Amino acid sequence: MDVLKRVPIREQEPKVRAANFDEVCLGYNAEEAQAEAERCLNCKNPKCVAGCPVSINIPGFIEKIKEGDFKESYRVLSEATALPAVCGRVCPQESQCEGQCIRGIKGEPVSIGKLERFTADWAREQGIRPEGAKEKNGHKVAVIGSGPAGLTCAGELAKAGCEVTIFEALHEAGGVLVYGIPEFRLPKDAVVKKEVENVKSLGVKIETDVVIGKSVTIDELMEKEGFEAVFIGSGAGLPKFMGIPGEQANGVFSANEYLTRNNLMKAFMDYDTPIKRGKKVVVVGGGNVAMDAARTALRLGAEVHVVYRRSEKELPARVEEVHHAKEEGIVFDLLQNPVEILVNDEGWVRGIKVIKMELGEPDESGRRSPVEIPGSEYEIECDTVIMSLGTSPNPLISSTTAGLDVNRRKCIIASEETGATSKNGVFAGGDAVSGAATVILAMGAGKAAAKGILDFLNK
């Protein structure tokens, strides 16, 4: 075995998977996982742990895989993370734990994410669940939102003995894990629901169809229902648009709406869920959500183009997602930007007008700013346009909670270290604070806020 090379991961063939919603990556079996675990150097000063937003004992759980003690590997994992089967699938490991792996200096880094997935999947198949608190501490906490930040915060508080209730606005728990990430990347019944059940097994209660700010306010939760602290992990579900002509036409979706209809409402399974199955779809944007929307449209039978105003080097999506999209036949129209959505006489999309771009000086993020090339406009014929330009928090909670400060982007202002907000006893984290980010960063914020809440309750 070449220790400089990773054990290859099995995947569905591109032509096969482009026509189904089954999971693309098939994961390691026990023999493959142990072989990959053998590549770990078990560093005394593991930089991979420092690169993990939830500080998993990475050498510890991998060492147990080496030994074949998968149950103990899961115990080590579950001490730090409430969602290992999710993280093993959707975390950007290449820029976090694996990006810090010492093995990667002279060869390929250890496949930490795939090993995490293996351990979590093995535990699920064996019916093993995380360990809860041995006794209650008498404190009562409300968590708003059942996405990665809320589930993580709730799990940590429950393990400490708190009585925790999650309030979820939608009819199913999981937040972005159920409505935003497609089935072929993150199976809902086999993975997400089981991870949610694991959190509930710690003693967490989940109430769905409760819209905080309408059904009940934060002030009412604290003053009338006896919650001593509240964590806001409501995410960022308000889509952004470009403000160009034609954006209100029939056949224009936000990526958020498109993915919610398909993922949570099962449009891909021919449920009675309205969704336009376009013949030619243009996705505007270059992030992970854009890749998810594009690959979903492809599986619904469309020819799909991704329009992005920078070059491939600046694509914010994970390299793995871009690679998979290309393998499946999605066309990337790079260094191009929409200026108008073209509409037919019936009010439906008939195409999109774009202008060619070139890269100028770097912007505040370090990426080179795109500049229009005058006179380079042309039209792309299509019948559906999906805007994937990011999201911002819904202002409902902040506008119905007295004393809760927000910034100009309507994001809640909260401490990175503790999650504490301007309102006493109210904490926040994840996309509601940062704006749209990754699952693992939301989990890290939820974990930090749980510690902040415990410190607050134990004063």
Buried (B, 14 or more C-beta within 10 A) or exposed (E): EEEEEBBEBEBBEBEEBBEEBEBBBEBBEEEBBBBBBBBBEEBEEBBBBEBBBBBBBBBBBBBBBBEEEBEBBBBBBBBBBBBBBBBBBBBBBBEBBBBBBBBBEEBBBBBBBBBBBBBBBBBBEEEBBBEEBEEEBEBBBBBBBBBBBBBBBBBBBBBBBBBBBBBBBBEBBBBBBBBBBBBBBBBBEBBBBBBBEBBBBBBBEBBEEBBBBEEBBBBEBBEEEEBBBBBBBBBBBBBBEBEBEBBEBEBBBBBBBBBBBBBBBBBBEEEEBEBBEBEBBBBBBBBBBBBBBBBBBBBBEBBBBBBBBBBEEBBBBBEBBBEBBBBBEBBBBBBBBBBBBBBEEEEBBBBBBBBBBEBEEEEEEEBBBBEBEEEEBEEBEBBBBBBBBBBBBBBBBBEBBEEBEBEEEBBBBBBEEBBBBEBEBBBBBBBBBBBBBBBBBBBBBBBBBBBBBBEBBEE
